[in-house]
């Protein structure tokens, strides 16, 4: 008999199939999450499954934090508070892995567009590792003291979930952590290994919209118009000098024009153009230089070409800022030693920092800085990794429709590492 997704959710909830460590089947849990992804701000059923699983296991659970966020608390005497964070949303990607449990989910985006949905960034791995780690710690309460705080965060892919949960009083209503831990899959590391970065690991992320105004006209008579496309081209070229000529050569920075929309026909000069930029940095000073430079270059190019007054451009820095992720060096050093003991020295290796963004950073960059550490979990299946090493295959990246982790080995490694770090940090003398 074929069981529909909605019916299976109900059966899982009634039976408590994932509600204890003995009953927890990591592969079934992972595969179900993988098959039933939900978009950012729509993670309702995912949140219900996690809440039910944690509640049945003995956590004090609260739902609906910052949208579909879930918080689980387990108090186990006096000691530090440790937060384990996992993210829950999928991506508007049509899966092409060919796996028997591949996602065929469809959903409607916020803009009304119907899209396919896939866990193409490994959030299904994150949720499974986080949940099994929490269940392990329940079973080993005699080995630690303090408060374990697990959170399922929505909308990481939009850089909005962490802020929403914090604004909803996450630390004020529940507990303020002494340490934050999380993990993220890494598509360039074999399953069974963990990568780490001390200090800056991921970048500040800003989105900038530039709206250009012009005077439309016939393409054959450009002197009677004010062409916003020519202005956009000039701005785009000058933006390339920001990183190369205004940022210190060893300081990372990225300014990318990811979208430009203007016009409808070959021979019509439009009266407007819209550009969308992504801006990446690490330091606040570099971020400020890039954002101020974008506005200056836009306005000065417009002025030089006669686009002033009512035709002056509008530059908007979107309210979607994700701060750079800082891994506390002391916490990294301590935790790396613990992980090496748990999974072997050769399986814990340094990796390079990236210009991608991760809103886990927000939890550590509050008014009172909280030591935080995100590990990178290798997920590449061994046969693919060996083919890649021989130059016979490429590795699908995160967000690829072909992204297919090795769930068993990846999750086992992640659980061992996260459990070991948690047991080390949840000691009363800390």
C-alpha positions as CSV (number, residue, x, y, z in Angstrom):
1,X,0.0,0.0,0.0
2,X,1.3,3.5,-0.9
3,X,1.4,5.8,2.1
4,X,1.1,9.5,1.3
5,X,3.4,12.0,2.8
6,X,0.7,13.6,5.0
7,X,-0.5,10.2,6.3
8,X,3.1,9.1,7.1
9,X,3.6,12.3,9.1
10,X,0.5,11.3,11.1
11,X,1.6,7.7,11.6
12,X,5.1,8.9,12.8
13,X,3.6,11.3,15.2
14,X,1.1,8.8,16.7
15,X,3.6,5.9,16.9
16,X,6.5,8.0,18.2
17,X,8.7,6.1,15.8
18,X,11.7,8.4,16.3
19,X,11.0,9.1,20.0
20,X,13.8,7.3,21.8
21,X,17.4,6.5,21.1
22,X,16.7,2.8,20.9
23,X,14.0,3.3,18.3
24,X,15.8,6.0,16.3
25,X,16.8,4.8,12.8
26,X,19.1,7.5,11.5
27,X,18.8,6.4,7.9
28,X,15.0,6.2,7.9
29,X,14.9,9.6,9.6
30,X,17.3,11.1,7.1
31,X,15.6,9.6,4.1
32,X,12.2,10.8,5.2
33,X,13.5,14.4,5.7
34,X,15.2,14.2,2.3
35,X,12.1,13.1,0.5
36,X,9.9,15.7,2.2
37,X,11.8,19.0,2.1
38,X,10.0,22.4,2.7
39,X,11.0,25.8,1.5
40,X,12.1,28.7,3.8
41,X,9.3,30.0,5.9
42,X,7.2,26.9,5.1
43,X,8.9,24.3,7.3
44,X,5.7,23.4,9.2
45,X,5.7,19.6,8.9
46,X,9.5,19.4,9.4
47,X,9.1,21.4,12.6
48,X,6.3,19.1,13.8
49,X,8.4,16.0,13.3
50,X,11.4,17.4,15.1
51,X,9.2,18.7,18.0
52,X,7.5,15.4,18.4
53,X,10.7,13.4,18.3
54,X,12.4,15.7,20.9
55,X,9.4,15.9,23.1
56,X,8.9,12.1,23.2
57,X,12.6,11.7,24.1
58,X,12.2,13.9,27.2
59,X,13.0,17.5,26.0
60,X,10.9,20.5,27.1
61,X,9.8,21.6,23.6
62,X,8.4,24.9,22.4
63,X,7.3,25.4,18.8
64,X,6.6,28.5,16.7
65,X,9.7,30.5,17.6
66,X,10.5,33.0,14.9
67,X,8.2,31.3,12.5
68,X,8.6,27.5,12.4
69,X,11.5,27.4,14.8
70,X,11.6,24.8,17.5
71,X,13.5,24.9,20.8
72,X,14.2,21.9,23.0
73,X,15.6,22.2,26.6
74,X,17.0,19.5,28.8
75,X,18.1,20.6,32.2
76,X,20.6,18.3,34.0
77,X,21.8,20.0,37.1
78,X,24.2,22.9,37.5
79,X,26.6,23.6,34.8
80,X,27.1,25.5,31.5
81,X,24.5,25.9,28.8
82,X,25.3,24.5,25.3
83,X,23.2,25.3,22.2
84,X,23.2,22.9,19.3
85,X,21.7,24.4,16.2
86,X,20.3,22.7,13.1
87,X,18.7,24.4,10.1
88,X,15.5,23.0,8.5
89,X,14.7,24.5,5.1
90,X,15.2,23.1,1.6
91,X,15.9,24.9,-1.7
92,X,13.9,25.5,-4.9
93,X,15.9,22.9,-6.8
94,X,14.7,20.0,-8.8
95,X,16.5,16.9,-7.6
96,X,18.3,14.9,-10.3
97,X,20.3,12.4,-8.2
98,X,18.3,9.4,-9.3
99,X,18.2,8.1,-5.7
100,X,15.3,5.9,-4.7
101,X,14.4,8.4,-2.0
102,X,14.9,11.5,-4.2
103,X,12.6,14.4,-3.5
104,X,9.7,15.0,-5.8
105,X,8.2,17.7,-3.6
106,X,6.7,20.8,-5.1
107,X,5.8,24.0,-3.4
108,X,4.8,27.6,-4.1
109,X,7.5,30.2,-3.5
110,X,6.8,33.6,-1.8
111,X,6.6,35.2,-5.3
112,X,3.8,32.8,-6.3
113,X,6.0,30.6,-8.5
114,X,5.6,26.9,-8.3
115,X,8.9,25.1,-7.8
116,X,10.5,21.8,-7.1
117,X,12.1,21.5,-3.6
118,X,15.2,19.6,-2.6
119,X,17.5,19.4,0.4
120,X,20.4,20.4,-1.8
121,X,22.5,21.9,1.0
122,X,22.5,19.1,3.5
123,X,20.0,20.4,6.0
124,X,18.5,16.9,6.2
125,X,21.9,15.7,7.4
126,X,22.2,18.5,9.9
127,X,18.8,17.7,11.4
128,X,19.6,14.0,11.6
129,X,23.0,14.5,13.2
130,X,21.6,17.1,15.7
131,X,18.7,14.9,16.7
132,X,20.7,11.8,17.2
133,X,23.3,13.8,19.2
134,X,20.6,15.1,21.4
135,X,19.2,11.5,22.0
136,X,22.7,10.3,22.8
137,X,23.1,13.0,25.4
138,X,19.8,12.0,27.0
139,X,21.1,8.5,27.3
140,X,24.3,9.7,28.9
141,X,23.0,12.2,31.4
142,X,25.3,10.7,34.1
143,X,28.3,12.0,32.0
144,X,27.5,15.7,31.9
145,X,25.8,18.5,33.9
146,X,24.2,21.7,32.7
147,X,21.5,22.6,30.2
148,X,21.3,21.3,26.6
149,X,19.5,23.6,24.3
150,X,18.7,22.3,20.8
151,X,17.1,24.5,18.2
152,X,15.7,23.8,14.8
153,X,16.0,27.1,12.8
154,X,13.9,27.9,9.8
155,X,14.9,30.0,6.7
156,X,18.7,29.7,6.8
157,X,18.8,29.8,3.0
158,X,17.2,33.3,3.1
159,X,19.6,34.5,5.9
160,X,16.5,35.3,8.0
161,X,15.8,32.5,10.4
162,X,18.4,33.2,13.1
163,X,17.4,36.8,13.3
164,X,13.7,35.8,13.5
165,X,14.4,33.4,16.4
166,X,16.6,36.0,18.2
167,X,14.0,38.7,17.7
168,X,11.4,36.3,19.2
169,X,13.4,36.2,22.4
170,X,15.3,33.0,21.9
171,X,18.0,33.8,24.5
172,X,15.7,35.8,26.9
173,X,12.8,33.3,26.9
174,X,14.8,30.1,27.1
175,X,18.5,30.2,28.0
176,X,21.6,32.1,27.1
177,X,24.2,29.7,25.9
178,X,27.8,29.6,27.1
179,X,28.8,27.9,23.9
180,X,27.2,27.4,20.5
181,X,27.8,24.4,18.2
182,X,26.6,23.6,14.7
183,X,27.7,21.8,11.6
184,X,27.5,22.2,7.8
185,X,28.0,19.7,5.1
186,X,31.1,20.1,2.9
187,X,30.8,18.9,-0.7
188,X,34.6,18.8,-1.2
189,X,35.5,16.5,1.7
190,X,34.9,12.7,1.8
191,X,32.4,11.2,4.2
192,X,34.2,10.2,7.4
193,X,36.2,13.4,7.7
194,X,35.5,16.7,9.4
195,X,37.0,20.1,8.4
196,X,37.5,23.1,10.6
197,X,38.5,26.7,10.4
198,X,39.7,28.8,13.2
199,X,38.6,32.5,13.1
200,X,36.7,33.8,10.1
201,X,35.0,31.0,8.2
202,X,32.2,32.5,6.2
203,X,31.5,36.0,5.0
204,X,29.3,39.0,5.6
205,X,26.5,38.9,3.0
206,X,24.7,42.0,1.8
207,X,22.2,42.3,-1.0
208,X,22.0,45.6,-2.9
209,X,19.3,46.8,-5.4
210,X,20.1,49.6,-7.8
211,X,17.2,51.2,-9.6
212,X,18.2,53.3,-12.6
213,X,15.8,55.8,-14.2
214,X,16.0,57.0,-17.8
215,X,14.0,58.5,-20.6
216,X,12.7,55.9,-23.1
217,X,12.8,56.3,-26.8
218,X,13.5,54.8,-30.2
219,X,16.7,52.9,-30.6
220,X,17.4,54.7,-33.9
221,X,17.3,58.1,-32.1
222,X,19.3,57.7,-28.9
223,X,20.0,61.5,-28.7
224,X,16.3,61.9,-27.8
225,X,16.5,59.5,-24.9
226,X,18.5,58.8,-21.7
227,X,19.6,55.2,-21.9
228,X,19.7,53.5,-18.5
229,X,21.4,50.4,-20.1
230,X,24.5,52.4,-21.0
231,X,24.5,53.8,-17.5
232,X,24.2,50.3,-16.0
233,X,27.1,49.1,-18.2
234,X,29.3,52.0,-17.0
235,X,28.4,51.3,-13.3
236,X,29.1,47.6,-13.7
237,X,32.6,48.1,-15.1
238,X,33.5,50.7,-12.4
239,X,32.3,48.4,-9.6
240,X,35.1,46.0,-10.6
241,X,37.6,48.5,-9.2
242,X,36.2,48.5,-5.7
243,X,37.9,45.3,-4.6
244,X,41.0,45.6,-6.8
245,X,41.7,49.3,-6.0
246,X,40.0,50.2,-2.7
247,X,40.4,47.1,-0.5
248,X,43.7,45.9,0.9
249,X,45.1,43.1,-1.4
250,X,45.0,40.5,1.4
251,X,41.5,41.4,2.6
252,X,38.7,39.3,1.0
253,X,35.9,41.1,-0.8
254,X,33.4,40.3,-3.6
255,X,31.0,42.5,-5.5
256,X,29.0,40.6,-8.0
257,X,26.1,41.9,-10.2
258,X,24.0,38.8,-10.3
259,X,21.0,40.3,-12.1
260,X,20.2,43.1,-14.5
261,X,16.8,43.7,-16.1
262,X,15.9,46.3,-18.6
263,X,14.0,46.7,-21.9
264,X,11.5,44.7,-23.9
265,X,12.6,45.0,-27.6
266,X,15.6,45.4,-29.9
267,X,14.8,49.0,-31.0
268,X,13.3,50.5,-27.8
269,X,15.4,52.3,-25.3
270,X,13.8,51.6,-21.9
271,X,13.0,54.1,-19.2
272,X,14.4,52.1,-16.4
273,X,16.9,49.3,-15.4
274,X,17.2,47.3,-12.2
275,X,20.5,45.7,-11.0
276,X,20.8,43.2,-8.1
277,X,24.2,42.7,-6.4
278,X,25.6,40.4,-3.8
279,X,28.4,41.8,-1.7
280,X,30.8,39.7,0.5
281,X,33.4,40.7,3.1
282,X,34.8,39.7,6.4
283,X,35.7,42.8,8.3
284,X,33.1,45.5,9.1
285,X,35.5,48.1,7.7
286,X,35.7,46.3,4.3
287,X,31.9,45.9,4.3
288,X,31.5,49.6,4.9
289,X,34.0,50.5,2.2
290,X,32.2,48.3,-0.4
291,X,28.7,49.5,0.4
292,X,29.7,53.2,0.4
293,X,31.7,52.6,-2.8
294,X,28.7,51.0,-4.6
295,X,26.5,54.1,-3.8
296,X,29.3,56.5,-4.8
297,X,30.1,54.9,-8.1
298,X,26.4,54.6,-9.0
299,X,25.6,58.3,-8.2
300,X,28.7,59.7,-9.7
301,X,28.4,57.8,-13.0
302,X,24.8,58.9,-13.2
303,X,25.8,62.5,-12.6
304,X,28.5,62.4,-15.2
305,X,26.1,61.1,-17.8
306,X,23.4,63.6,-17.0
307,X,21.1,61.3,-14.9
308,X,20.5,63.7,-12.1
309,X,17.5,65.4,-10.4
310,X,14.4,63.3,-11.0
311,X,16.6,60.8,-12.9
312,X,19.0,60.2,-10.0
313,X,19.4,56.4,-9.2
314,X,18.2,54.8,-6.0
315,X,20.6,52.5,-4.2
316,X,19.1,50.2,-1.6
317,X,21.0,48.0,0.8
318,X,18.4,45.3,1.5
319,X,17.5,44.4,5.1
320,X,18.9,40.9,4.6
321,X,22.4,41.2,6.0
322,X,24.1,38.1,7.3
323,X,27.1,38.7,9.5
324,X,30.4,36.9,9.0
325,X,30.9,33.7,10.9
326,X,33.6,33.7,13.5
327,X,34.8,30.4,15.0
328,X,36.2,31.2,18.4
329,X,39.9,30.1,18.2
330,X,40.0,28.8,21.8
331,X,36.9,26.8,21.4
332,X,38.1,25.5,18.1
333,X,41.4,24.3,19.5
334,X,39.7,22.6,22.4
335,X,37.1,20.9,20.3
336,X,39.5,19.8,17.6
337,X,41.4,17.9,20.2
338,X,38.2,16.2,21.4
339,X,37.1,15.3,17.8
340,X,40.5,13.8,17.0
341,X,40.1,11.5,20.0
342,X,36.6,10.6,18.9
343,X,37.1,9.9,15.2
344,X,40.9,9.8,14.7
345,X,43.6,12.4,14.1
346,X,43.7,12.0,10.3
347,X,39.9,12.5,10.0
348,X,39.9,16.1,11.4
349,X,41.6,18.5,9.1
350,X,41.9,22.2,8.5
351,X,40.0,23.6,5.5
352,X,39.8,26.9,3.8
353,X,37.4,29.7,4.7
354,X,34.8,30.7,2.2
355,X,32.9,33.7,0.9
356,X,29.5,32.0,1.4
357,X,27.2,33.1,4.2
358,X,25.7,31.4,7.2
359,X,23.4,33.0,9.7
360,X,24.5,30.7,12.5
361,X,27.0,33.6,12.9
362,X,24.2,35.7,14.5
363,X,24.0,33.6,17.7
364,X,27.6,34.3,18.6
365,X,27.7,38.0,17.6
366,X,25.2,39.3,20.1
367,X,26.0,42.1,22.6
368,X,27.8,39.6,24.8
369,X,29.8,37.6,22.4
370,X,29.2,33.8,22.8
371,X,32.0,31.4,21.8
372,X,30.7,29.5,18.7
373,X,32.1,26.8,16.4
374,X,30.6,25.4,13.2
375,X,32.3,22.2,11.9
376,X,32.3,21.2,8.2
377,X,31.1,17.6,7.7
378,X,32.5,15.7,4.7
379,X,29.7,13.9,2.8
380,X,31.2,12.7,-0.5
381,X,30.7,8.9,-1.0
382,X,33.9,6.9,-1.2
383,X,33.6,5.7,-4.8
384,X,32.9,9.2,-6.1
385,X,35.8,10.6,-4.0
386,X,38.2,8.0,-5.5
387,X,37.0,8.8,-9.0
388,X,37.5,12.5,-8.3
389,X,41.0,11.9,-7.0
390,X,41.8,10.0,-10.3
391,X,40.4,13.0,-12.3
392,X,37.6,10.9,-13.7
393,X,34.7,12.7,-12.0
394,X,33.7,16.1,-10.6
395,X,32.1,16.7,-7.3
396,X,28.5,18.2,-7.3
397,X,28.5,21.3,-5.2
398,X,26.1,22.4,-2.5
399,X,22.9,23.6,-4.1
400,X,23.4,21.3,-7.1
401,X,20.5,19.1,-8.2
402,X,23.1,16.2,-8.2
403,X,24.2,16.7,-4.6
404,X,23.9,13.3,-2.9
405,X,25.7,12.7,0.4
406,X,26.7,9.3,1.8
407,X,24.2,9.5,4.6
408,X,25.3,6.5,6.8
409,X,29.0,7.4,7.1
410,X,28.4,11.2,7.2
411,X,25.8,11.1,9.9
412,X,27.8,8.6,12.0
413,X,30.9,10.8,11.8
414,X,28.9,13.9,12.6
415,X,27.2,12.3,15.6
416,X,30.4,11.0,17.1
417,X,32.0,14.4,16.8
418,X,29.1,16.5,18.1
419,X,28.5,14.1,21.0
420,X,32.1,14.2,22.0
421,X,32.3,18.0,21.9
422,X,29.0,18.3,23.8
423,X,30.2,16.0,26.6
424,X,33.4,17.9,26.9
425,X,31.7,21.3,27.1
426,X,28.9,20.2,29.5
427,X,31.0,19.9,32.6
428,X,30.3,21.7,35.8
429,X,33.8,23.1,36.2
430,X,33.3,25.1,33.1
